[in-house]
């Protein structure tokens, strides 16, 4: 299993929306993803922490879904310099993302 995955802008927006909805610790500014990223670009995600879950839950809260902390190098519009940020991604979403070896150059 590769520790890298690929995502386009729309996928990053979806992953970030889910992280916000689950109240994960690491999310990106929605405006950056929707407006600042290259709609034709591919971003690289690298796993930093496998199965990163909270050690505590607020009383009465449902447990967090299994998720991982990842570093994102996002393709920004009109520049070759990526935007770097951390994002918490559910394990199910991580497993659905393509590995670099699976994508044609």
Secondary structure, DSSP 8 states (H G I E B T S, - for coil): --SEEEEEHHHHHHHHHHHHHTT-S----HHIIIIIB-TT-EEEEEEEETT---S---TT------EEEEEEEE-BTT-SS-EEEEEEEEHHHHHHS--GGGS--
